[in-house]
Amino acid sequence: MDNEEEEYGYPLTPSLVYQEQQKDAKLMKLVRKHPEHYTIRTLEGADVITNKERRLLIPRSLQQRTIVWYHDYLQHPSMTR
């Protein structure tokens, strides 16, 4: 856990996302199989894999804590909020 995460409780940094993307075998297999759908972009000085719509691909290992953080941080938002 880095200082930013400790201070704000935010579960992700671009460098952490990229590290975990590289460890996610299913994600990497998909990226290799369909490279036309993915690209590496620089976000806050770190490389990350995104789809062509520029959406960040959150690896499975980070999905649960990301969902929990957003749910708690945004105070249980509903579909209409």
N, C-alpha and C positions, 0 to 999 in steps of 0.2 A: 504494500500500500504506500503510495507516495504522499507527499505533504498536501497536495491539492485535494486528494481524496479524503485525507484525514480531516482537513479543515472544513470542507463543504459536504462531505459524505457522498460526492458524486462517484458513481461506480465505474466510469469509463474515462480513459484518456486515449487519444488516437494511437499512441505507441502500444498501449496494452491491447487495444482492439486488434492491431496488426499482429502482435505476437500470438494472440489466441486464434486469429484467422489462420495463421500458418500451421497451428497445431490441429486444426479441425480437418480431419481427413476427408469427410464428406464434402465439405465446402471446397477444399482444394481440388478434389476430384472433379467437381462440377465446373470449377473455374478452368481447369485444364481441358475438360471435354468441350466446353463452349466458350472459348476465349473471346468470341465476338460479342458476348453479352456482359463482359466484365472488364474493368480497367483498374489500374492502380493510380490513385490520386494522392496528392499531398494535402494533409489536413493538419493545421497547427504545427507544421514542420515535420510531421511523421507521415510515412506512407500508409495507406489503407486501401483495401479492396472495396470497390463500389460496383453497383450495376450501372448500366448505361444511362439510367435515369438519375444517376448521381446519388443513389440511396446507399447508405452505409450498410454493409452486411455484418450484422452482429452474430458472432460465432455462438454456437450452442452453449459453450461454457460460460458465457456472459449474459445469456438471455434472461435467466430467472432473476438475477440480482438487478438487472436493468429494469425489468418490469416492476419489481418490488419498489425500487427507488422512485420511479416515475409515479407509481400509484400513491406512495406515501408523500412524496414531495408536492405533487399536484393535489393533495388532499382528496383522494378517492374520486377522481373525475368520472362523470358519467359519459355516455355516448354523445350527449348534446352540449356538454361543456367545452 
